[in-house]
Amino acid sequence: MQVVDLRSDTVTLPTQAMRQAIATAELGDDVFGEDPTVNRLEAMAAERLGKEAAMLVMSGTMANLVSVLSHCGRGDEIIVGDKAHIFLDEAGGCSALGGVHSHQVPNQPDGTLSLSDIETAIRSDDIHFPRSKLICLENTQNMCGGVCLTPAYMRQVRQLADKYGLAIHLDGARIFNAAVALGVDVKELTRDADSVSFCLSKGLAAPVGSLVCGSQDFIKAARRVRKIVGGGTRQAGIIAAAGIVALEQMVDRLAEDHANARILADGLANMPGIALDLARVQTNLVYFDVSGTAWEAAGFCERLAALGVLMLPIDRHTVRAVTHYGIERPDVERALSAVSQLLAHH
């Protein structure tokens, strides 16, 4: 049985061009700064995002961890959304490894943190309190349905951060999805962040890697932190080569994933027992509620898998489906057919 895997865009496989680039990459020792392919990718990423410098790391979690620990010392505090990947899905690394405290504020349905909530969370200068140092945002905001933060919102947070002397880190794991969906240059979304991470191995379909981008001084500090967490690699050009292809060839095609996600969402929204907010389907993520069906999310996904379609249970009643490179319109139609078949039998 051919499986339609909609669990995540992390299941993407590299393109033939990426495999060829990996096989023929010019290599050197990256810890010595001598891998020409890594250096080219880092320069390309920095230019693309409008930053002075960039650094290759092995994962999005490492990218965020290194960024937070470069901004903050032990006992400092980050302000972060309660649905943020940094808070929910990175094993508490900022606290466990960096002694950095987190102050969670509610993510709004549109993925933002309200400006008033951010301002209320900023600590006054009191020896009883941790020091507020960093505001962490996420674009697209995964757990809010893959919604996009706008340039206008980023500007408002920048003004607030400047008022209180805080920095901004942008978890841009899917930042290119946001840029494509909003029809803006990605620099418009990253301009107001002091640091930004983005993932090569999700919608851009490279097999491994993320980039951290920021000022020259920030990246210099981040390289030390990367070494501390074991992220110094040697002939990493075999990874960077695929990342170069990803940036050159795979960004514009993200619009196809968004179109497929919309088709999937429209179909699911019309099925009995499924609740779905179409306004929040802006990119390649589709979240829907199955509490009106005969199953909780885990059982729904287990039965769907038996029909050859994989989706991800997020909580008791919520299922996530993600369109990505390798998923075409017929796959979406097959997924809808399988869900319809499942619902029809109960």
Residue pairs with C-beta under 8 A, 6 or more apart in sequence:
1 308
2 308
3 308
3 309
3 310
4 308
4 309
4 310
4 327
4 331
4 334
4 335
4 338
5 11
5 310
5 327
6 264
6 309
6 310
6 311
6 312
6 321
6 322
6 323
6 327
6 335
7 310
7 311
7 312
7 320
7 322
8 202
8 312
8 322
8 324
9 174
9 202
9 203
9 257
9 284
9 322
9 323
9 324
9 325
10 201
10 202
11 324
11 326
12 201
12 202
12 203
12 205
12 324
12 325
12 326
13 205
13 207
13 325
13 326
14 22
14 205
14 206
14 207
14 242
15 205
15 245
15 249
15 250
15 325
17 245
17 249
18 205
18 206
18 207
18 241
18 242
18 245
18 246
19 242
21 241
21 242
21 244
21 245
22 238
22 241
22 242
24 241
25 37
25 237
25 238
25 240
25 241
26 36
26 37
26 237
27 35
27 36
27 37
27 235
27 237
27 238
28 34
28 35
28 36
28 38
28 235
28 237
29 35
29 234
29 235
30 38
30 56
30 232
30 233
30 234
30 235
30 236
30 237
31 227
31 232
31 233
31 234
33 39
35 234
35 235
35 236
35 237
35 240
36 237
37 236
37 237
37 238
37 240
37 241
37 244
38 56
38 236
38 237
38 239
38 240
40 240
40 244
41 54
41 56
41 211
41 240
41 241
41 243
41 244
41 247
42 53
42 54
42 55
42 56
42 211
42 240
43 54
44 244
44 247
45 54
45 198
45 211
45 213
45 243
45 247
46 52
46 53
46 54
46 213
48 186
48 187
48 247
49 172
49 175
49 186
49 187
49 190
49 196
49 198
49 213
50 186
50 187
50 190
50 191
51 190
51 196
51 213
51 214
51 215
52 214
52 215
52 216
52 219
53 213
53 214
53 215
53 216
53 218
53 219
53 220
54 211
54 212
54 213
54 214
54 219
55 66
55 211
55 212
55 213
55 219
55 222
55 223
55 226
56 209
56 210
56 211
56 233
56 236
56 239
56 240
56 243
57 63
57 66
57 197
57 209
57 210
57 211
57 212
57 226
57 231
58 208
58 209
58 210
58 231
58 233
58 239
59 201
59 208
59 209
59 210
60 85
60 171
60 173
60 197
60 199
60 202
60 210
61 89
61 90
61 91
61 93
62 210
62 226
62 229
62 231
63 171
63 197
63 198
63 199
63 210
63 211
63 212
64 85
64 86
64 90
64 136
64 169
64 171
64 197
65 90
65 93
65 94
65 97
65 98
65 229
66 212
66 222
66 225
66 226
66 229
66 231
67 169
67 195
67 197
67 212
67 214
67 222
68 78
68 86
68 94
68 98
68 100
68 134
68 136
68 169
69 94
69 97
69 98
69 100
69 225
69 228
69 229
70 195
70 218
70 221
70 222
70 225
71 78
71 133
71 134
71 167
71 169
71 194
71 195
72 78
72 94
72 98
72 100
72 133
72 134
73 98
73 99
73 100
74 98
74 99
74 100
75 99
75 100
75 101
75 130
75 131
76 100
76 101
76 130
76 131
76 132
76 133
76 134
77 100
77 101
77 102
77 103
77 123
77 129
77 130
77 131
77 132
77 133
77 134
78 86
78 94
78 100
78 101
78 102
78 103
78 133
78 134
78 135
78 136
78 169
79 103
79 105
79 113
79 118
79 121
79 122
79 132
79 134
79 135
79 136
79 166
80 86
80 87
80 102
80 103
80 104
80 105
80 135
80 136
81 87
81 104
81 105
81 106
81 107
81 113
81 136
81 137
81 138
81 141
82 104
82 105
82 106
82 107
83 107
83 141
83 142
83 143
83 144
84 104
84 107
84 136
84 138
84 141
84 143
84 171
85 138
85 142
85 143
85 171
85 173
86 94
86 102
86 136
86 138
86 171
87 102
87 104
88 143
94 100
94 102
95 101
95 102
97 229
101 130
103 121
103 132
105 113
105 114
105 117
105 118
105 120
105 121
106 113
106 114
106 117
107 113
107 141
107 143
107 144
108 114
108 144
109 144
109 147
109 277
109 280
110 144
110 147
111 138
111 139
111 140
111 141
111 144
111 145
111 147
111 148
111 149
112 141
112 149
112 153
113 135
113 137
113 157
115 156
115 157
115 160
118 135
118 157
118 160
119 160
119 164
121 132
122 132
122 164
122 166
123 129
123 130
123 131
123 132
132 164
132 166
133 166
133 167
134 166
134 167
134 168
134 169
135 157
135 160
135 161
135 166
135 167
135 168
135 169
136 168
136 169
136 170
136 171
137 149
137 154
137 157
137 168
137 169
137 170
137 171
137 193
138 149
138 170
138 171
138 172
138 173
139 148
139 149
139 170
139 171
139 172
139 174
139 175
139 178
139 189
140 146
140 147
140 148
140 149
140 173
140 174
140 175
140 177
140 178
140 181
140 282
140 283
140 285
141 147
141 148
141 149
142 173
142 174
142 285
143 314
144 280
145 277
145 280
145 281
145 282
145 285
145 286
145 287
146 174
146 177
146 261
146 280
146 281
146 282
146 283
146 284
146 285
146 286
146 287
147 280
147 282
147 283
148 177
148 178
148 181
148 182
148 282
148 283
149 178
149 189
150 182
151 182
151 184
151 188
151 189
151 191
151 192
154 170
154 189
154 191
154 192
154 193
155 192
157 168
157 192
158 168
158 192
160 166
161 167
161 168
167 194
167 195
168 192
168 193
168 194
168 195
169 193
169 194
169 195
169 196
169 197
170 189
170 190
170 193
170 195
170 196
170 197
171 197
172 178
172 189
172 190
172 193
172 196
172 197
172 198
173 197
173 198
173 199
173 202
173 210
174 198
174 199
174 202
174 203
174 283
174 284
175 186
175 189
175 190
175 196
175 198
176 186
176 198
176 203
176 204
176 251
176 254
177 203
177 254
177 257
177 258
177 283
177 284
178 186
178 189
178 283
179 185
179 186
179 188
179 189
179 251
180 251
180 252
180 254
180 255
180 258
180 283
181 258
181 282
181 283
182 189
190 196
190 213
194 214
194 215
194 218
195 212
195 213
195 214
195 218
195 222
196 212
196 213
196 214
197 210
197 211
197 212
197 213
198 210
198 211
198 213
199 209
199 210
200 206
200 208
200 209
200 210
200 211
200 242
200 243
200 246
200 247
201 207
201 208
201 209
201 210
202 324
203 250
203 254
203 257
203 284
203 324
203 325
204 243
204 246
204 247
204 250
204 251
204 254
205 246
205 250
205 324
205 325
205 326
206 239
206 242
206 243
206 245
206 246
206 250
207 239
207 242
208 239
208 242
209 239
209 240
209 242
209 243
211 243
212 219
212 222
213 219
214 222
226 232
233 239
250 325
253 325
254 283
254 284
257 283
257 284
257 323
257 324
257 325
257 327
258 282
258 283
258 284
258 323
260 284
260 323
260 327
260 328
260 329
260 331
260 332
261 281
261 283
261 284
261 285
261 286
261 321
261 322
261 323
262 281
263 329
263 332
263 333
264 286
264 321
264 323
264 332
264 335
264 336
265 276
265 278
265 281
265 286
265 288
266 278
267 332
267 336
267 339
268 274
268 276
268 286
268 288
268 336
268 339
269 276
269 278
269 288
271 339
271 340
271 343
272 292
272 293
272 343
273 290
273 292
273 293
273 294
273 343
274 288
274 289
274 290
274 292
274 293
274 339
274 343
275 288
275 289
275 291
275 292
276 286
276 287
276 288
276 289
277 287
280 287
284 322
284 323
284 324
285 320
285 321
285 322
286 320
286 321
286 322
286 323
287 314
287 318
287 319
287 320
288 318
288 319
288 321
289 317
289 318
289 319
290 296
290 297
290 300
290 317
290 318
290 319
291 317
293 300
293 343
293 346
294 346
295 303
295 346
296 313
296 316
296 317
297 313
297 314
297 315
297 316
297 317
297 318
297 319
298 313
300 311
300 313
300 319
300 342
301 310
301 311
301 312
301 313
301 319
303 342
304 310
304 311
304 338
304 339
304 342
307 338
307 341
307 342
308 334
308 338
309 334
309 335
309 338
309 339
311 319
311 320
311 321
312 319
312 320
312 321
312 322
313 319
313 320
314 320
321 335
323 332
